[in-house]
Amino acid sequence: MSQLAQKTALVTGGSRGIGAAIVRRLGQAGAHVAINYAGSKDAADALVAEIEGAGGKAFAVRADVSTLAGIDALFAACDAAFGGTPNLDILINNAGVGRGGRDGSLKGADEALFDKLFAVNVKGPHFVTQAALPRLRDGGRIVNIGSMSGKVGQPFAASYAMTKRAVQSLTFSTALAVARRRITCSCIAPGAVATDFIAELRAKEGWDETTAKHTPMGRLGEPEDIAGAVMMLLGDDARWVTGQVIEASGGLAL
């Protein structure tokens, strides 16, 4: 538990799925982790207990990162736990929402779904990053969690795919904005990962098998696969890697 000893980290949407896997790896590496969540209090509390039970440090913060008031509350809690600014070493912009079973197609998506997707998936990481910048120590790390959806056309989920393309653009702009401070910013773009996030798709007969067949490595991803890719970017060996979109997809895009 020494790789990130004495480091602080904030993971938005950190209570479940990919976010929880990232939180676990950060805790195992010795970081003091703020676990942001919107509605999964029990999962967040259980994750805190798991990390503390293993000798790590973590705390949970309920905050809606699609609103500026929520972001203000999030960082007030982090400031109280981490101390005076600058106080943050690692920011993981992971919080995101999908269609939630609704029609998100180019033809059928309604305004309410479009606005929710952009509020959480784009407005959230933009203003979380903005608030984090004066709190980040020089030499820190920012990792945005995107999606392969940001690379390909998806008429069945056009608005969601748009948000993930926007996350890539945010990554490029952020990397340039913080480069002189030796802070890096890159984006991990997962392929199909076996989480509740894609439960609707996985419920379709044969979907898992078909997706695995079209993935060169022959399986769906696991949350730990994405967490491992994130961890690659956090050490000193990655200090010269910034502004990149790194696909963690088992070769799906090849």
PLY file of the C-alpha trace (Angstrom):
ply
format ascii 1.0
element vertex 254
property float x
property float y
property float z
element edge 253
property int vertex1
property int vertex2
end_header
0.00 0.00 0.00
2.73 2.48 -0.84
2.29 3.53 -4.46
-0.08 6.38 -3.58
0.71 6.79 0.12
0.01 10.33 1.34
-1.99 11.08 -1.81
-5.59 12.26 -1.87
-8.12 11.24 -4.52
-11.68 12.09 -5.51
-13.77 9.66 -7.56
-17.13 10.90 -8.78
-19.74 8.20 -9.15
-17.49 6.02 -7.04
-19.94 3.76 -5.21
-20.67 1.14 -7.86
-19.39 -0.51 -11.03
-16.27 0.95 -12.61
-16.12 3.73 -10.03
-16.07 1.28 -7.13
-13.33 -0.77 -8.79
-11.23 2.38 -9.16
-11.87 3.34 -5.54
-10.71 -0.08 -4.35
-7.47 0.16 -6.30
-6.80 3.65 -5.00
-7.43 2.52 -1.43
-5.21 -0.52 -1.85
-2.44 1.75 -3.15
-2.61 3.92 -0.02
-4.57 6.96 -1.20
-7.08 8.77 0.98
-10.21 8.48 -1.18
-13.33 10.62 -1.38
-16.16 8.49 -2.78
-18.82 10.63 -4.40
-22.25 9.15 -4.98
-25.71 10.42 -5.91
-28.11 7.78 -4.63
-26.25 4.61 -3.62
-25.61 5.42 0.05
-25.49 1.82 1.25
-23.01 0.85 -1.46
-20.83 3.89 -0.71
-20.84 3.23 3.03
-20.00 -0.44 2.48
-17.09 0.55 0.27
-15.77 2.93 2.92
-15.99 0.14 5.50
-14.21 -2.27 3.15
-11.31 0.11 2.54
-10.97 1.08 6.21
-11.17 -2.57 7.20
-8.14 -3.21 5.02
-6.21 -0.39 6.69
-6.97 2.36 4.15
-8.69 5.73 4.40
-11.91 6.73 2.65
-15.10 8.71 3.15
-18.36 8.99 1.24
-19.92 12.23 -0.02
-23.42 12.45 -1.39
-23.59 15.15 -4.07
-25.29 15.65 -7.42
-22.46 16.64 -9.75
-24.90 17.75 -12.44
-25.53 20.93 -10.42
-23.15 23.65 -9.27
-24.67 23.51 -5.80
-23.91 19.81 -5.63
-20.34 20.37 -6.80
-19.85 23.10 -4.19
-21.07 20.70 -1.48
-18.79 17.96 -2.77
-15.67 20.07 -2.55
-16.66 21.57 0.81
-16.68 18.02 2.18
-13.36 17.23 0.52
-11.78 20.40 1.89
-12.95 19.50 5.38
-11.42 16.03 5.11
-8.26 16.84 3.15
-7.31 20.17 4.77
-6.36 23.52 3.27
-5.84 23.97 -0.45
-4.12 22.76 -2.51
-5.23 19.42 -1.14
-5.97 17.09 -4.04
-3.62 14.82 -5.99
-5.98 12.74 -8.14
-9.32 13.51 -9.75
-11.29 10.75 -11.46
-14.30 12.06 -13.38
-16.30 8.85 -13.52
-19.92 9.82 -12.76
-22.20 9.22 -15.71
-25.68 8.16 -16.71
-27.09 6.29 -19.68
-30.51 5.99 -21.23
-31.97 4.10 -18.30
-34.21 2.02 -20.52
-35.63 5.03 -22.35
-35.49 5.66 -26.08
-32.20 7.47 -26.58
-32.12 7.16 -30.35
-31.59 10.03 -32.75
-35.20 9.67 -33.82
-36.81 9.14 -30.45
-34.88 10.81 -27.61
-36.84 13.51 -25.82
-35.53 16.80 -24.44
-35.61 15.67 -20.81
-33.34 12.69 -21.48
-31.01 14.76 -23.65
-30.69 17.42 -20.94
-30.07 14.84 -18.19
-27.36 13.10 -20.20
-25.53 16.35 -20.86
-25.99 17.63 -17.29
-24.37 14.58 -15.69
-21.96 13.43 -18.41
-20.68 16.80 -19.68
-21.62 19.64 -17.34
-20.57 17.51 -14.37
-16.97 16.75 -15.37
-16.51 20.27 -16.75
-17.44 22.03 -13.52
-15.95 19.38 -11.24
-12.66 19.90 -13.05
-13.04 23.67 -12.83
-13.54 23.43 -9.07
-10.67 20.97 -8.71
-8.05 23.05 -10.52
-7.13 25.39 -7.62
-7.18 22.41 -5.27
-4.92 20.15 -7.33
-1.30 20.01 -6.36
1.30 20.47 -9.08
2.18 17.10 -10.55
-1.34 15.78 -9.98
-3.47 13.56 -12.17
-6.87 13.92 -13.83
-8.49 10.91 -15.49
-11.81 11.18 -17.29
-13.84 8.04 -17.87
-15.32 8.16 -21.36
-16.58 5.40 -23.62
-15.97 3.80 -26.97
-19.36 5.36 -27.77
-17.52 8.64 -28.21
-15.64 7.24 -31.19
-18.33 5.52 -33.25
-21.72 6.45 -34.65
-24.59 5.18 -32.49
-27.98 6.22 -33.89
-29.67 4.11 -31.18
-27.94 6.20 -28.48
-26.92 9.36 -30.29
-27.21 11.80 -27.39
-25.25 9.53 -25.03
-22.52 9.08 -27.64
-22.36 12.85 -28.08
-21.67 13.29 -24.36
-18.77 10.87 -24.52
-17.26 12.68 -27.50
-17.52 15.85 -25.44
-15.59 14.19 -22.60
-12.76 13.57 -25.05
-12.74 17.24 -26.03
-12.73 18.27 -22.37
-9.74 15.98 -21.85
-7.73 17.72 -24.60
-8.57 21.22 -23.32
-7.80 20.30 -19.71
-4.48 18.71 -20.62
-3.35 21.94 -22.26
-4.65 24.09 -19.43
-2.69 22.25 -16.70
0.43 21.11 -18.54
2.72 23.82 -17.17
1.84 22.64 -13.67
2.96 19.08 -14.54
-0.61 17.86 -14.08
-1.67 15.27 -16.64
-5.16 14.67 -17.99
-6.16 11.70 -20.12
-9.32 9.74 -20.86
-9.99 6.03 -20.51
-12.57 4.87 -23.05
-14.05 1.49 -22.02
-15.71 -0.91 -24.38
-18.49 -3.21 -23.17
-18.02 -3.75 -19.43
-20.12 -6.12 -17.33
-21.82 -3.70 -14.95
-25.36 -2.64 -14.10
-24.83 0.35 -16.37
-25.59 -1.82 -19.41
-28.07 -4.15 -17.70
-30.75 -3.33 -20.28
-28.51 -4.42 -23.15
-27.29 -7.52 -21.33
-30.87 -8.61 -20.70
-31.37 -9.16 -24.42
-31.00 -12.80 -25.36
-27.55 -13.54 -26.74
-26.21 -10.02 -26.25
-23.28 -11.04 -24.03
-22.28 -13.84 -26.37
-22.53 -11.69 -29.51
-20.56 -8.84 -27.94
-17.87 -11.22 -26.71
-17.65 -12.75 -30.19
-17.02 -9.32 -31.72
-14.41 -8.45 -29.10
-10.99 -9.75 -30.21
-10.10 -10.84 -26.69
-13.28 -12.90 -26.56
-15.06 -11.55 -23.49
-16.75 -8.54 -21.94
-14.63 -6.28 -19.81
-14.77 -6.28 -16.03
-14.67 -3.13 -13.86
-11.20 -4.18 -12.68
-9.94 -3.99 -16.28
-10.83 -0.30 -16.40
-9.48 0.36 -12.92
-6.17 -1.16 -13.99
-5.99 1.17 -16.98
-6.64 4.13 -14.69
-3.88 3.05 -12.32
-1.39 3.01 -15.20
-1.86 6.77 -15.52
-1.40 7.63 -11.85
2.21 6.69 -11.24
5.35 8.67 -11.94
6.09 6.51 -14.98
3.11 8.15 -16.73
4.23 11.72 -16.06
4.79 12.36 -19.80
1.44 10.91 -20.90
-1.29 13.52 -21.25
-4.14 14.51 -23.52
-4.67 10.91 -24.62
-7.78 8.81 -25.18
-6.81 5.29 -24.14
-9.20 2.60 -25.29
-9.72 -0.20 -22.78
-11.92 -2.40 -24.92
-10.26 -5.77 -25.46
-9.50 -4.70 -29.02
-13.13 -3.94 -29.89
-12.23 -0.99 -32.11
-9.52 -2.77 -34.10
0 1
1 2
2 3
3 4
4 5
5 6
6 7
7 8
8 9
9 10
10 11
11 12
12 13
13 14
14 15
15 16
16 17
17 18
18 19
19 20
20 21
21 22
22 23
23 24
24 25
25 26
26 27
27 28
28 29
29 30
30 31
31 32
32 33
33 34
34 35
35 36
36 37
37 38
38 39
39 40
40 41
41 42
42 43
43 44
44 45
45 46
46 47
47 48
48 49
49 50
50 51
51 52
52 53
53 54
54 55
55 56
56 57
57 58
58 59
59 60
60 61
61 62
62 63
63 64
64 65
65 66
66 67
67 68
68 69
69 70
70 71
71 72
72 73
73 74
74 75
75 76
76 77
77 78
78 79
79 80
80 81
81 82
82 83
83 84
84 85
85 86
86 87
87 88
88 89
89 90
90 91
91 92
92 93
93 94
94 95
95 96
96 97
97 98
98 99
99 100
100 101
101 102
102 103
103 104
104 105
105 106
106 107
107 108
108 109
109 110
110 111
111 112
112 113
113 114
114 115
115 116
116 117
117 118
118 119
119 120
120 121
121 122
122 123
123 124
124 125
125 126
126 127
127 128
128 129
129 130
130 131
131 132
132 133
133 134
134 135
135 136
136 137
137 138
138 139
139 140
140 141
141 142
142 143
143 144
144 145
145 146
146 147
147 148
148 149
149 150
150 151
151 152
152 153
153 154
154 155
155 156
156 157
157 158
158 159
159 160
160 161
161 162
162 163
163 164
164 165
165 166
166 167
167 168
168 169
169 170
170 171
171 172
172 173
173 174
174 175
175 176
176 177
177 178
178 179
179 180
180 181
181 182
182 183
183 184
184 185
185 186
186 187
187 188
188 189
189 190
190 191
191 192
192 193
193 194
194 195
195 196
196 197
197 198
198 199
199 200
200 201
201 202
202 203
203 204
204 205
205 206
206 207
207 208
208 209
209 210
210 211
211 212
212 213
213 214
214 215
215 216
216 217
217 218
218 219
219 220
220 221
221 222
222 223
223 224
224 225
225 226
226 227
227 228
228 229
229 230
230 231
231 232
232 233
233 234
234 235
235 236
236 237
237 238
238 239
239 240
240 241
241 242
242 243
243 244
244 245
245 246
246 247
247 248
248 249
249 250
250 251
251 252
252 253
